Amino acid sequence: MERTFAIIKPDAVAAGSAGQILSIIEKQGFRILGMKMLRMRREQAEGFYAVHKARPFFAGLVAFMTEGPVVVLALEREDAILKWREVMGATNPANAAEGTIRRQFATDIERNAVHGSDAPETAAAEIPFFFSTSELL
């Protein structure tokens, strides 16, 4: 079993799509180990996305991720990272395959509904950023 981290981003939460996305997650065989709805503080978003600090989109990303509530998730299943990335679809929803979350719920490359860890090392850092060990089932 492998763990991954996911975020249902402010655009999807504001659109009322969180429940549908959670349903897709469960139908795809993921076990939800931890889930919280929260509103990221600016410092939290800057810390979480620190890897992108030098990129031109960083300020916009932080502003977007703090504009409303998000749902953060710790997920588990076999090949969780690869499978979650398949279920999410391409970062740009215009390039995402039919049936993927981003194809169904994202509006553009910046407001793309969900986030997911891209590697085991990333998941190992992202999950404890939002969850203590005692919060995970």
TAQUI-V769011 format. One line per field, one symbol per residue. ss: DSSP state (H for helix, E for strand, C for the rest). phi: phi as a letter, one per 30 degrees, with the letter a starting at -180 (. if undefined). burial: + if it has 9 or more other C-alpha atoms within 8 Angstrom, else -. A space follows every 50 residues. Layout:
# TAQUI-V769011
ss=???
phi=???
burial=???
This chain:
# TAQUI-V769011
ss=CEEEEEEECHHHHHCCCHHHHHHHHHHCCCEEEEEEEECCCHHHHHHHCH HHCCCCCHHHHHHHHCCCCEEEEEEEECCHHHHHHHHHCCCCHHHCCCCC HHHHHCCCCCCCCEEECCCHHHHHHHHHHHCCHHHCC
phi=.bcbcbbcdedddddiceddddddedddidcddaabcacddeddddddce eceddddedddddddcdadbccbccbadheddddddddjeededcddeid ddddbdcaddccibbaecaeddedcdeddcbdeddcd
burial=-+++++++++++++--++--+---++---+-++++---++-+--++-++- -------+--++++++-++++++++++--++--++-+++++++--+---+ +++-++-++-++++++++-+-+++-+++--+----+-
